Amino acid sequence: MKKGNPIALLPIGVFLLLYLGLGLLLEYGMKIPMGFYCVPIVAAFLVAILVACLQNRTRSFEDKLEIMGQGVGDKNIITMLLIFLLAGAFVGVVGRSSAQSVAYFMLSIIPAKFAVAVLFVVSCFISTAMGTSVGTITLLTPIAVEVATAAGCDAALCIATIIGGAMFGDNLSVISDTTIAACNGQGCAMKDKFRGNFLIALPAALLTLLAVLLLTADVNPAPIRHEYDLLLMLPYILVLIGGVAGLNVFIVLLMGVVSGAVIVLLTGSVVPAEGQTVLSQLLSDMGGNMAGMFETCMVAVLVAALCALIRANGGFDALLYFIKKVFRGKRGGQLGMGLMVAAMDVATANNTVAIVMANPIAKEMSRDYGITAKRSACLLDTFSCIAQGVIPYGAQILVAVSAAAEMGCVVSAFDLIPRLYYPMLLLVTSLVAIALPGREKQVDDGDRQD
């Protein structure tokens, strides 16, 4: 077992110091709202790459550029970038009105007494179909505040329920950034990861639903009514069915984009800005959401380059040596992998970035510990979502607090955290899944797609 070179991990430490340190200083030291997200993550990674390039003087700068080029040129990175852009196009086409139609449709057909439980189910469905937890929270938090007012129940519980459902879909969706990153990084088919992940996430979701029903058993609100359009739900349903059926993710996304565009053009559900037509506004929305994925794409590229240098300098060997000393056996390896990505998420406050950073290390761990590609992808996605769902400076909680404030509902992150039952229960079911005797075969060449 190689001891590697621990100093080669220094660029990761530099990145965390810049990103986490400056973020905490702005957020809590200078009291700047959402100051954590004022720190440019791309700049932090560039500094980390510079530090990596200054290491190992035996290699020329040209050699280091070639190493980075090989890391970036990996087919999984290219696939990831294309899927990110298509996912952005899909969300840009279907827009807010489609998600709201899903929410109000379900609230209209189920007794108002179960409105809070319905919020959880709706949030699970929309986030799974949209592939974004932040987008789901943005759309549904105003509805959650409306439900809390009508039901006379705890607004923090309603909003936390939305966040929990959003993390369910973020973890499972075939078009989620985290699923894309985990599957492509581990060489796992998305349908296989979905099936394995579903067995972990579903028990946590059912237990959360039971907890919500018990906590709201005495609620008896007036019916919640709002207009909705059933046709606008179709693109989400098609994407969800295609993903579960195991269709190629490119086909699933293209199906969603085309069906969404046709429906929007036929129904005129997009309200064009002054001087725009429905078509030009649709194209503008699509382009805007694709552009919104550019930073995520750039982070994936920079992380691939940085990890290639760290691996070449012996950093991953050093990290694996340490993990093997602490975590023994296949179960220990799975726990170590989960804790590693959770720690990276706590440091970066971004589950996609945490997975992209952890991918190359996890891939080598899975080979050494005999963990299948499907299980390693599940662990990376699940543990990163657990951490992301509860950190008070994460985008999910910050967006929920901000959206609630716009509705005149004042809640803090620390009001929400004790009520975030889904991430807590997901941790329990994940640990149980690791502890139970596994039925998966050992890793062989057929388990991976790389």
Secondary structure, DSSP 8 states (H G I E B T S, - for coil): -----GGGGHHHHHHHIIIIIHHHIIIIIS--TTGGGGS-HHHHHHHHHHHHHHS-TTS-HHHHHHHHHHHHT-HHHHHHHHHHHHHHHHHHHHHHHHHHHHHHHHHHHS-GGGHHHHHHHHHHHHHHHH--HHHHHHHHHHHHHHHHHHHT--HHHHHHHHHHHHHHHHHH-TTSHHHHHHHHHHT--HHHHHHHHHHHHHHHHHHHHHHHHHHTTT-----------GGGGHHHHHHHHHHHHT--HHHHHHHHHHHHHHHHHHHT-S---TT--HHHHHHHHHHHHHHTTHHHHHHHHHHHHHHHHHHHTTHHHHHHHHHHHH--HHHHHHHHHHHHHHHHHHHHS-HHHHHHHHHHHHHHHHHHHT--HHHHHHHHHHHHHHHHTT-TTSHHHHHHHHHHHHTT----HHHHGGG-HHHHHHHHHHHHHHHS--------GGG---
